[in-house]
Amino acid sequence: MRTFHSADQAVAFVQASAGKWKACAVQDVSDSLNGTTLQWTFGNLVGDPPKISMIMNRHRARGWTCQRALSAVWNAVIDIKACGFKIADQGV
């Protein structure tokens, strides 16, 4: 969680993040964990500020998926990531 001086600033942060997340939509991304390369495909951006989310599917992981959600509530922004099998809207 990150706090701001005003609710407007919190929403502005989510709006700026939405633009960046949208640029990642439907892209393949690689990262590494303990020396192993992991590949992910990002889904489409869902929602509009003050609440956005995105699904990320891990390749060759038998359905392991994550959902990241970002939401402005009053003067705070909450950033959540939920991962597991059969993730639908748990992050939101």
C-alpha distances in whole Angstrom, upper triangle without the diagonal:
4,7,10,14,14,14,16,14,11,13,15,12,12,16,16,14,17,20,19,18,21,23,22,23,26,26,27,25,26,24,25,24,27,29,29,29,27,27,25,25,23,23,23,20,20,19,19,16,14,14,15,15,18,20,21,24,25,29,31,29,31,28,25,22,19,17,13,12,10,10,10,10,12,10,7,6,5,6,9,12,15,18,22,25,26,22,22,19,17,14,14
4,7,10,12,12,14,11,9,12,13,10,11,15,15,13,16,19,18,18,21,23,22,24,27,27,28,26,27,25,26,26,29,31,31,30,28,29,26,27,24,25,24,21,21,20,19,16,14,14,16,17,19,22,23,26,27,31,34,32,34,31,28,25,21,19,15,14,11,11,9,10,11,9,6,5,7,8,12,15,18,21,25,28,29,25,25,22,20,17,17
4,7,8,9,11,9,7,11,12,10,12,15,16,15,18,20,20,20,23,25,25,26,30,30,31,29,30,29,30,30,32,35,35,34,32,32,30,30,27,27,27,23,23,21,20,16,14,15,17,19,22,25,26,30,31,34,37,35,37,34,31,28,24,22,19,16,13,12,9,10,9,6,4,6,9,11,15,18,21,25,28,31,31,28,27,24,23,20,19
4,5,7,9,6,6,10,10,9,12,14,14,15,18,19,20,21,23,25,25,27,31,31,32,30,32,30,32,32,35,37,37,36,34,34,32,31,28,29,27,24,24,22,19,16,14,16,18,20,23,26,28,31,33,36,39,38,40,37,34,31,27,24,21,18,14,13,10,10,9,5,6,8,11,14,18,21,24,27,31,34,34,30,30,26,25,22,21
4,7,9,7,8,11,12,12,15,16,17,18,20,22,23,24,26,28,29,30,34,34,36,34,36,34,36,36,39,41,41,40,38,38,35,35,32,32,30,27,26,24,22,18,16,19,21,24,27,30,31,35,37,40,43,41,43,40,37,34,30,28,24,22,18,16,13,12,10,6,9,12,15,18,21,25,28,31,35,38,37,34,33,29,29,25,24
4,5,5,7,9,10,11,13,14,16,17,19,21,22,23,25,27,28,29,33,33,35,34,36,35,37,37,40,42,42,40,38,38,35,34,31,31,29,25,24,22,19,15,13,16,19,22,25,29,31,34,36,40,43,41,43,40,37,34,30,27,23,20,17,14,11,10,7,5,8,11,14,17,21,24,27,31,34,37,36,33,31,28,27,24,22
4,5,5,6,9,10,11,12,14,15,17,19,20,21,23,25,26,27,30,31,34,32,34,34,36,36,39,41,41,39,37,36,33,32,29,28,26,22,21,18,16,12,10,13,16,19,23,26,28,32,34,38,41,39,40,37,35,31,28,24,21,18,14,11,8,7,5,4,7,9,13,16,19,22,25,29,32,34,33,30,28,25,25,22,19
4,5,5,6,9,10,10,12,14,15,17,19,20,21,23,25,26,29,30,33,32,34,34,36,37,40,41,41,39,37,36,33,32,28,27,25,21,21,18,15,11,10,13,16,19,23,26,28,32,35,38,41,40,41,38,35,32,28,25,22,19,15,13,9,10,8,7,10,11,15,17,20,24,26,30,33,36,35,31,29,26,26,23,21
4,5,5,6,9,10,10,12,14,16,17,18,20,22,23,24,28,29,31,30,32,31,33,34,37,39,38,37,35,34,31,30,27,27,25,21,21,19,16,12,11,14,16,19,22,25,27,31,33,36,40,38,40,37,34,31,27,24,21,18,14,12,9,11,10,7,9,10,13,15,19,22,25,29,32,35,34,30,29,26,26,23,21
4,5,5,7,9,10,11,13,15,16,16,18,21,21,23,26,27,29,28,30,29,31,32,35,36,36,34,32,31,28,28,24,24,22,19,18,16,14,10,8,11,13,16,19,22,24,28,30,33,37,35,37,33,31,27,24,21,17,14,11,9,6,8,7,5,6,6,10,12,15,19,22,25,28,31,31,27,26,22,22,19,17
4,5,5,6,9,10,10,13,14,15,16,19,20,21,24,25,28,27,29,29,32,32,36,37,37,34,32,31,28,27,23,22,20,16,16,13,10,7,5,9,11,14,17,21,23,27,29,33,36,35,36,33,30,27,23,20,17,14,10,8,6,8,9,8,9,8,11,13,16,19,22,25,28,31,30,26,24,21,22,18,16
4,5,5,6,9,10,11,13,14,15,17,19,20,24,25,27,26,29,29,31,32,36,37,36,34,32,31,28,27,23,23,20,17,17,15,12,8,8,11,13,16,18,22,24,28,30,33,36,35,37,34,32,28,25,22,18,16,12,11,9,12,12,11,11,10,13,15,18,20,24,27,30,32,32,28,26,24,24,21,19
4,5,5,6,9,10,11,12,14,16,17,19,22,23,25,23,26,25,28,29,32,33,33,31,29,28,25,24,21,21,19,16,16,15,12,9,9,11,11,14,16,20,21,25,27,30,34,32,34,31,29,25,22,19,16,13,10,10,8,12,12,10,10,8,11,12,15,18,21,24,27,30,29,26,25,22,22,19,17
4,5,5,6,9,10,10,12,14,15,16,20,20,23,22,24,24,27,28,31,32,32,30,27,26,23,22,18,18,16,12,13,11,9,6,6,7,8,11,13,17,19,22,25,28,31,30,32,28,26,23,19,16,13,10,7,7,7,10,12,11,10,8,10,10,13,15,18,21,25,27,26,22,21,18,19,16,14
4,5,5,7,9,10,11,13,15,15,19,20,23,23,25,26,29,30,33,34,34,31,29,27,24,22,19,18,16,12,13,11,8,6,7,9,9,12,14,18,20,24,26,29,33,32,33,30,28,24,21,18,15,13,10,10,10,13,15,14,14,11,13,14,16,18,21,24,27,29,28,25,23,20,22,18,17
4,5,5,7,9,10,11,13,15,19,19,22,21,23,24,27,28,32,32,32,29,27,26,23,22,18,18,16,13,15,14,11,9,11,12,11,14,15,19,20,23,26,28,32,31,33,30,28,25,22,19,16,14,11,12,12,16,17,15,15,12,15,14,17,19,22,24,28,30,29,26,24,22,23,20,19
4,5,5,6,8,10,11,12,16,16,19,18,20,20,23,25,28,29,28,26,24,22,19,18,15,15,14,11,12,12,11,9,10,10,9,11,12,15,16,20,22,25,28,28,29,27,24,21,18,15,12,11,9,10,11,15,17,16,14,11,12,11,14,15,18,20,24,26,26,22,21,19,20,16,16
4,5,5,6,9,10,10,14,15,18,18,21,22,25,26,30,31,29,27,24,22,19,17,14,13,11,8,9,9,8,7,9,9,7,9,10,14,15,19,21,24,28,27,29,26,24,20,17,15,12,11,9,11,12,16,18,17,16,13,14,13,15,16,18,20,24,25,24,21,20,18,19,16,15
4,6,5,7,9,10,14,14,18,17,21,22,25,27,31,31,30,27,25,22,20,18,14,14,12,9,12,12,10,10,13,13,11,12,12,16,17,20,23,25,29,28,30,27,26,22,20,17,15,14,13,14,15,19,21,20,19,16,17,16,18,19,21,23,26,28,27,24,22,21,22,19,18
4,5,5,7,9,13,12,15,14,17,18,22,24,27,27,26,23,21,20,17,16,13,13,12,10,13,14,13,13,15,14,12,12,12,15,15,18,20,23,26,26,28,26,24,20,18,16,13,14,12,15,16,20,22,21,19,16,17,15,17,17,20,21,24,26,26,23,22,21,22,19,19
4,5,5,7,10,10,13,13,16,17,20,22,26,26,25,22,19,17,14,13,9,10,9,7,10,11,12,12,14,12,9,9,8,11,12,15,17,20,23,23,25,22,20,17,15,12,10,11,10,13,15,19,22,21,19,15,15,13,14,14,17,18,21,23,22,19,18,17,19,15,16
4,5,5,9,10,13,14,18,19,23,25,29,29,27,24,21,19,16,13,10,9,7,6,9,11,11,12,15,13,10,10,9,12,13,16,18,20,24,24,26,23,22,18,16,14,13,13,13,15,17,21,24,23,22,18,18,16,17,17,19,20,23,24,23,20,19,18,20,17,17
4,6,9,8,12,12,16,18,21,24,28,27,26,22,20,18,15,13,10,11,9,9,13,15,15,16,18,17,14,13,12,14,14,17,19,20,24,24,26,24,23,20,18,17,15,16,16,18,20,24,26,26,24,20,21,18,19,19,21,22,24,26,25,22,22,21,23,20,20
4,6,6,8,9,12,14,18,20,24,24,22,19,17,14,11,9,7,8,8,9,12,15,16,17,19,17,13,12,10,11,10,13,15,16,20,21,23,20,19,16,15,14,13,14,15,18,21,24,27,26,24,20,20,17,18,16,18,19,21,22,22,20,19,19,21,18,19
4,5,9,10,14,16,20,22,26,26,24,20,18,14,11,8,5,5,5,6,10,13,14,16,18,16,12,11,8,9,9,12,14,16,19,20,21,19,18,15,14,13,13,14,15,18,21,24,27,27,25,21,21,18,18,16,18,18,20,21,20,18,17,17,19,17,17
4,7,10,13,16,20,22,26,25,23,19,16,13,10,6,5,5,6,9,12,16,17,20,22,19,16,13,10,10,9,10,13,13,17,18,19,17,17,14,14,14,15,16,18,21,24,27,31,31,28,24,24,21,20,18,19,18,20,20,19,17,17,18,20,19,19
4,6,10,13,17,19,23,22,20,16,14,10,8,6,5,8,9,12,15,18,20,21,23,21,17,15,12,11,10,11,12,12,16,17,19,18,17,15,15,15,15,18,19,22,25,29,32,31,29,25,24,21,20,18,19,19,20,21,21,19,19,20,22,20,21
4,7,10,14,16,20,19,16,13,10,7,6,4,6,10,12,14,18,21,23,24,26,23,20,17,13,12,9,9,10,10,13,15,17,16,15,14,14,15,16,19,21,24,27,31,34,33,30,26,25,22,21,18,19,18,19,19,20,19,20,21,22,21,22
4,7,10,13,17,16,14,10,8,6,5,6,8,11,14,15,19,22,23,24,26,23,20,17,14,13,10,10,9,10,14,15,18,17,15,14,14,15,15,18,20,23,26,30,32,32,29,25,24,20,19,17,18,17,18,19,20,19,20,21,22,20,22
4,7,10,13,12,10,7,5,4,6,9,11,15,17,19,22,25,26,27,28,26,22,20,17,15,12,12,10,10,13,14,17,17,15,15,15,17,17,20,22,26,28,31,34,33,30,27,25,21,21,18,19,17,18,20,21,20,22,23,23,22,24
4,7,10,10,8,6,5,7,8,11,13,17,19,20,23,26,27,27,28,26,23,20,17,16,13,13,11,12,14,14,18,18,15,15,14,17,16,20,21,25,28,31,33,32,29,25,24,20,19,16,18,16,18,20,22,20,23,24,23,21,24
4,7,6,5,4,6,9,11,14,16,20,23,24,26,29,30,30,31,29,26,23,20,19,15,15,12,13,14,14,18,18,16,16,16,19,19,22,24,27,30,33,35,34,31,27,25,22,21,18,19,17,18,20,23,22,24,25,24,23,26
4,5,5,6,7,11,13,16,18,21,24,25,27,30,31,31,32,29,26,23,21,19,16,16,13,14,15,14,17,18,15,16,16,18,19,22,24,27,30,32,35,34,30,27,25,21,20,17,18,15,17,19,22,21,24,25,24,22,25
4,6,8,10,14,16,20,22,25,28,29,31,33,35,35,35,32,30,27,25,23,20,19,16,17,17,16,20,21,18,19,19,22,22,25,27,31,33,35,38,37,33,30,28,24,23,20,21,18,19,21,25,24,27,28,26,25,29
4,7,10,13,16,20,22,25,28,29,32,35,36,36,37,34,31,28,26,24,20,20,16,16,17,17,20,22,19,20,21,24,24,27,29,33,35,37,40,39,35,32,30,27,25,22,23,21,21,23,26,26,29,30,29,27,31
4,6,10,13,17,19,23,26,27,30,33,34,35,35,33,30,27,24,22,18,17,13,13,13,13,17,18,16,18,18,21,22,26,28,32,34,37,40,39,35,32,30,26,24,21,21,18,19,20,23,23,26,28,27,26,29
4,7,10,14,16,20,23,24,27,30,32,32,33,31,27,24,21,19,16,14,11,11,12,12,16,17,15,16,17,20,20,24,26,30,33,35,38,37,34,30,28,25,23,20,20,18,19,20,22,22,25,26,26,24,27
4,7,10,13,16,20,21,24,27,29,30,30,28,24,21,18,16,12,11,7,7,9,9,13,14,12,12,13,16,17,21,23,27,30,33,36,35,32,28,26,22,21,17,17,15,15,16,19,18,21,23,22,21,24
4,7,10,13,17,19,21,25,27,28,29,26,23,19,16,14,10,9,6,6,8,10,13,13,12,12,13,15,16,20,22,26,29,32,35,35,31,28,26,22,21,17,17,15,16,16,18,18,20,21,22,20,23
4,6,10,13,15,18,21,23,24,26,23,19,16,12,10,6,5,4,6,9,10,13,11,10,9,10,12,13,17,19,23,26,29,32,32,29,25,23,19,18,15,15,13,14,14,16,15,16,18,19,17,20
4,7,10,12,15,19,21,23,24,21,17,14,11,8,6,5,7,7,11,12,14,12,11,10,10,12,13,16,19,22,25,28,32,32,29,25,23,20,18,15,16,14,15,15,16,14,15,17,18,17,19
4,7,9,12,15,17,19,20,18,14,11,7,6,4,6,9,11,14,15,16,14,13,10,9,10,10,13,15,19,22,25,28,28,25,22,20,17,16,13,14,13,15,16,16,14,14,15,16,15,16
4,7,9,12,15,17,19,16,12,9,6,5,6,8,11,13,16,16,17,14,14,11,10,9,11,13,15,18,21,24,27,28,25,22,20,17,16,14,15,14,16,16,15,13,12,13,15,14,15
4,6,10,12,15,17,14,10,9,6,7,9,11,15,17,20,20,21,17,17,14,13,11,12,12,14,17,20,23,26,26,24,21,20,17,17,16,16,17,19,19,17,15,13,14,16,15,15
4,7,9,11,13,11,7,6,5,8,10,14,17,19,23,22,23,20,19,15,13,11,10,10,11,13,16,19,22,23,21,17,17,15,15,14,16,17,19,20,18,16,14,13,15,13,13
4,7,10,11,9,6,5,6,9,12,15,18,21,24,23,24,20,19,16,14,11,10,9,11,12,15,17,21,22,20,17,16,15,14,14,15,17,19,20,18,15,12,11,14,12,10
4,7,8,6,5,7,9,12,15,18,22,25,28,27,27,23,22,19,16,13,12,10,10,10,12,15,18,19,18,15,15,14,15,16,17,19,21,22,20,17,14,12,15,13,10
4,6,6,6,9,11,15,18,21,25,27,31,29,30,27,25,22,19,16,14,11,10,10,11,14,16,17,16,14,15,15,16,18,19,22,24,26,24,20,18,15,17,15,13
3,5,6,10,13,17,19,23,26,29,32,31,32,28,27,23,20,16,14,11,9,7,8,11,13,14,13,11,12,13,15,17,19,22,25,27,25,22,20,17,18,15,13
4,7,10,14,17,20,24,27,30,33,31,32,29,27,23,20,17,14,11,8,6,5,8,10,11,11,9,10,12,14,17,19,22,25,27,25,22,20,16,17,15,12
4,7,11,14,17,20,23,27,30,28,29,25,23,20,17,13,11,7,6,4,6,9,12,13,12,9,9,10,11,13,15,18,21,23,22,18,16,13,14,11,8
4,7,11,14,17,20,23,26,25,26,22,21,17,14,10,8,6,5,6,9,12,15,16,14,11,11,10,11,12,14,17,19,21,19,16,14,11,13,10,8
4,7,10,13,16,20,23,21,22,19,17,13,10,7,5,4,6,9,12,15,18,19,16,13,12,10,9,9,11,13,16,17,16,12,11,9,10,8,7
4,7,10,13,16,19,18,19,16,14,11,8,6,5,7,9,12,16,18,22,22,20,16,14,12,11,10,11,12,14,16,14,11,10,10,11,9,10
4,7,10,13,16,15,15,12,11,7,6,4,7,9,12,15,19,21,25,25,22,19,17,14,12,10,10,10,11,12,11,8,8,9,10,9,11
4,7,10,13,12,13,11,9,6,5,6,8,11,14,18,21,24,27,27,24,21,18,15,13,10,10,9,11,12,12,10,11,12,13,11,14
4,6,9,9,10,7,7,5,7,9,11,15,18,21,25,27,31,31,28,24,22,18,16,13,12,10,10,10,10,10,11,14,14,14,16
4,7,6,8,7,6,6,8,11,13,17,20,24,27,30,33,33,30,26,23,20,18,14,13,10,10,11,12,12,14,17,17,16,19
4,5,8,8,8,9,12,15,17,21,24,27,31,33,37,37,33,30,27,24,21,18,17,14,13,13,14,15,17,20,20,20,23
4,6,8,9,11,14,17,20,23,27,30,34,36,39,39,36,32,30,26,24,20,19,15,14,13,15,16,19,21,22,22,25
4,6,5,8,12,15,18,21,25,28,32,34,37,37,34,30,28,24,21,17,16,12,10,9,12,13,16,19,19,19,22
4,6,9,13,16,19,23,26,29,33,35,38,39,35,32,29,26,23,19,17,13,10,8,10,12,15,19,19,20,23
4,6,10,13,16,19,23,26,29,31,35,36,32,29,26,23,20,16,14,10,8,6,7,9,12,15,15,16,19
4,7,10,14,17,20,23,27,29,33,33,29,26,23,20,17,13,11,7,5,5,7,8,11,14,13,14,17
4,7,10,13,17,20,24,26,29,30,26,23,20,17,14,10,8,6,6,6,7,6,9,11,11,11,14
4,7,10,13,16,20,22,26,26,23,19,16,13,10,7,5,4,6,9,9,7,9,10,9,8,11
4,7,10,13,17,19,23,23,20,16,14,11,8,6,5,6,9,11,11,7,8,7,7,5,8
4,7,10,14,16,20,20,17,13,10,7,6,4,6,9,12,14,14,11,11,9,9,6,8
4,7,10,13,16,17,14,10,8,6,5,6,9,12,15,17,16,13,12,9,9,6,6
4,7,10,13,13,10,7,6,5,6,9,12,15,18,21,20,16,15,13,12,9,8
4,6,10,10,8,5,5,7,9,12,14,18,21,23,22,18,17,14,14,10,8
4,6,7,6,4,6,9,12,15,18,21,24,27,26,22,21,17,17,14,12
4,6,5,6,7,11,13,17,19,23,26,28,27,23,22,18,18,15,13
4,6,8,10,14,16,20,22,26,29,32,31,27,26,22,21,19,17
4,7,10,13,16,20,23,26,30,33,32,28,27,24,23,20,18
4,6,10,13,17,19,23,26,29,29,25,24,21,20,17,16
4,7,10,13,16,20,23,26,26,22,21,18,17,14,13
4,6,10,13,16,20,23,23,19,19,15,14,11,10
4,7,10,14,17,20,20,17,17,14,13,9,10
4,7,10,14,17,17,13,14,11,9,6,8
4,7,10,13,14,11,12,11,9,6,9
4,7,10,11,8,10,9,6,5,9
4,7,9,7,10,10,8,8,12
4,6,6,10,11,10,11,14
4,6,9,12,11,13,16
4,6,10,10,12,14
4,6,6,8,11
4,6,8,9
4,6,5
4,5
4
